[in-house]
Amino acid sequence: MPDEFTNYIYITTPRNSNKMAEIVAPPHVPFTMVPTDDDNRVVTSNKAQIHLTDKTIDDVLPLLNNQIPEWTEVVCGVKKTFVVWKLEFE
């Protein structure tokens, strides 16, 4: 668990992915986070907004590695194709 919480999360996706095409349309998005085996809580919001940031994948890499330690090894060859979105909750 993080030491402090914010009203946003970062989402990464390759520039040419289907997810990118879906996100580009409206900035207001419904959001549901599926519970994990460790945590049965569900997060939902009908008032989330998503925006493309000027951050690079390297800017958020420590956050990703914190959540998924093997992430860098899995995508190291293609990580430069990723963009970083900021999903903010009201």
C-alpha positions as CSV (number, residue, x, y, z in Angstrom):
1,M,0.0,0.0,0.0
2,P,1.3,3.5,-0.7
3,D,2.1,5.8,2.1
4,E,-0.2,8.5,0.8
5,F,-3.1,8.5,-1.6
6,T,-3.9,11.0,-4.4
7,N,-7.1,11.5,-6.5
8,Y,-5.4,10.2,-9.6
9,I,-3.6,7.2,-11.1
10,Y,-1.4,6.9,-14.1
11,I,-2.3,4.6,-16.9
12,T,0.2,3.5,-19.6
13,T,-0.5,2.1,-23.0
14,P,1.2,1.9,-26.4
15,R,0.5,4.8,-28.7
16,N,-1.1,2.5,-31.3
17,S,-3.2,0.3,-29.0
18,N,-7.0,-0.2,-29.1
19,K,-7.1,1.3,-25.6
20,M,-5.6,4.5,-26.9
21,A,-8.3,4.8,-29.5
22,E,-11.0,4.3,-26.9
23,I,-9.5,6.8,-24.5
24,V,-9.0,9.6,-27.0
25,A,-12.8,10.1,-27.5
26,P,-14.3,11.7,-24.4
27,P,-12.3,13.0,-21.4
28,H,-15.1,12.0,-19.0
29,V,-14.9,8.2,-18.4
30,P,-16.6,5.7,-16.1
31,F,-14.0,3.7,-14.2
32,T,-14.1,0.4,-12.4
33,M,-11.1,-1.3,-10.8
34,V,-11.4,-5.0,-10.5
35,P,-10.6,-6.4,-7.0
36,T,-7.4,-8.5,-6.6
37,D,-7.0,-11.8,-4.7
38,D,-5.4,-9.7,-1.9
39,D,-8.1,-7.0,-1.7
40,N,-11.8,-7.6,-2.3
41,R,-12.6,-3.9,-2.6
42,V,-13.9,-2.4,-5.9
43,V,-13.3,1.2,-6.9
44,T,-15.8,2.9,-9.2
45,S,-16.4,6.4,-10.4
46,N,-18.7,8.1,-12.9
47,K,-16.8,11.4,-12.6
48,A,-13.3,10.5,-13.7
49,Q,-11.5,12.5,-16.3
50,I,-8.5,11.3,-18.3
51,H,-5.8,13.4,-20.0
52,L,-2.7,12.6,-21.9
53,T,0.3,13.8,-20.0
54,D,3.7,15.0,-21.0
55,K,5.3,12.4,-18.8
56,T,7.4,9.6,-20.3
57,I,7.3,6.0,-19.3
58,D,10.6,6.5,-17.5
59,D,8.9,9.2,-15.3
60,V,6.5,6.6,-13.9
61,L,8.7,3.6,-14.1
62,P,9.4,3.5,-10.3
63,L,5.7,3.4,-9.7
64,L,5.2,0.6,-12.2
65,N,8.1,-1.4,-10.8
66,N,6.6,-1.0,-7.3
67,Q,3.4,-2.6,-8.4
68,I,4.7,-5.1,-11.0
69,P,8.4,-5.8,-10.3
70,E,9.0,-7.7,-13.6
71,W,7.3,-5.0,-15.7
72,T,10.5,-3.4,-17.1
73,E,11.8,-6.8,-18.2
74,V,8.6,-7.7,-20.0
75,V,8.3,-4.4,-22.0
76,C,11.8,-3.1,-22.1
77,G,12.1,-3.3,-25.8
78,V,8.9,-1.5,-26.6
79,K,8.5,0.9,-23.6
80,K,9.4,3.9,-25.8
81,T,6.1,3.3,-27.6
82,F,4.1,3.9,-24.4
83,V,2.3,7.1,-23.5
84,V,1.2,8.1,-20.0
85,W,-2.4,9.1,-19.1
86,K,-3.5,10.7,-15.9
87,L,-6.9,9.5,-14.7
88,E,-8.3,11.9,-12.1
89,F,-11.3,11.4,-9.8
90,E,-13.5,14.2,-8.6
